[in-house]
Structures are given as C-alpha cells and as structure tokens.
Amino acid sequence: MTNVAGHLREQNGMYQMILSWKDTDGKRRTKSISTGLPVKGNKKRAESLLRKTQKEFNPETMQQVSDLPVSEYLNRWLRESVMNLPPET
C-alpha cells in the first residue's frame, strides 16, 4: 500500500485536501479534492475528513483516463460504484 501524505489548503473560502504520493515510477503525484466545507468554523471537520480520505485513498486504482474511450470509462465507473449508489439512482 502506498503512503499518502496530505494537507489542507484554503481556496475561495473553502477547504481543499491536497493528497500526494509517489507512483510506481517514483514520480511525485498530487490530487486536489474539495471538502465542500467553508473555512469559517470547520477546521476540525476538514482535518477529520482529510485523515479519513488519506486512509481510504488508493492511488493504485487511479489511472490516466485520457486515453480511454468514454464507454469504457463509464463501464469501469459503474462496476466500481454500483454498490455505493442509492437505489433511486
């Protein structure tokens, strides 16, 4: 399992999580994910969300999708997400 580092950044009044790790080639990779939390009064929540995201984030499953046809990307997304979707979806 890859060690994923992370920190919070304030941008446009919202907290963002910045995750970083080294890929299989040894290159440093980063990913920015919005928390959806406003900065004011949410620091502890944002830190908790960051810790949770660091534990659950798996860079091995991330891949460059720029070369994939849309149909293949959607099929992969559906296979990975079907168990997490609410029934009305």
C-alpha positions in Angstrom: 0.0 0.0 0.0 1.3 3.4 -0.9 1.8 6.0 1.8 -0.4 9.0 1.0 0.5 12.4 2.6 -1.9 15.2 2.8 -2.6 18.7 3.9 -5.4 21.3 3.8 -5.5 24.4 1.7 -7.9 27.3 1.8 -9.1 28.4 -1.6 -12.0 30.7 -2.3 -13.3 30.4 1.3 -13.4 26.6 1.2 -11.1 23.9 2.5 -9.4 21.7 -0.1 -7.5 18.5 0.6 -4.2 18.1 -1.2 -3.0 14.4 -1.3 0.4 13.4 -2.5 2.2 10.1 -3.1 4.9 8.5 -5.2 3.7 6.4 -8.1 5.3 3.1 -9.3 7.9 5.1 -11.3 8.9 7.1 -8.2 7.3 10.3 -9.5 5.5 12.5 -7.0 1.8 12.8 -7.8 -0.8 15.0 -6.2 -4.6 15.2 -6.2 -6.7 18.1 -5.0 -10.2 17.3 -3.6 -12.6 19.9 -2.3 -14.1 19.2 1.1 -17.2 21.4 0.4 -16.7 22.9 3.8 -16.4 26.7 4.3 -13.2 27.8 6.1 -15.1 29.5 9.0 -15.8 27.1 11.9 -14.9 23.9 10.1 -11.2 23.3 10.7 -11.7 20.2 12.9 -14.2 18.7 10.4 -11.9 19.3 7.5 -8.9 17.7 9.3 -11.1 14.7 10.2 -12.2 14.4 6.5 -8.5 14.7 5.4 -7.4 11.8 7.7 -10.3 9.6 6.6 -9.6 10.4 2.9 -5.9 9.6 3.4 -6.8 6.2 4.8 -9.3 5.3 2.1 -7.5 6.8 -0.9 -5.8 4.1 -3.1 -3.6 5.6 -5.8 -3.1 2.2 -7.4 -6.7 2.3 -8.6 -6.2 5.7 -10.1 -5.2 5.7 -13.7 -4.9 8.1 -16.5 -8.3 8.0 -18.2 -7.4 10.4 -21.0 -6.7 7.5 -23.4 -9.9 5.6 -22.5 -13.0 5.8 -24.6 -15.9 7.3 -22.8 -17.9 4.0 -22.9 -15.0 2.0 -21.3 -14.6 4.7 -18.6 -18.3 4.7 -17.8 -18.4 0.8 -17.6 -15.4 0.9 -15.2 -17.0 3.6 -13.1 -20.3 1.7 -13.0 -18.7 -1.5 -11.9 -16.8 0.2 -9.1 -19.7 2.4 -8.0 -22.7 0.2 -8.3 -22.7 -0.9 -4.6 -22.4 2.7 -3.4 -25.3 4.1 -5.4 -28.7 4.7 -3.8 -31.5 2.5 -5.2 -33.3 5.5 -6.8 -30.2 6.1 -9.0 
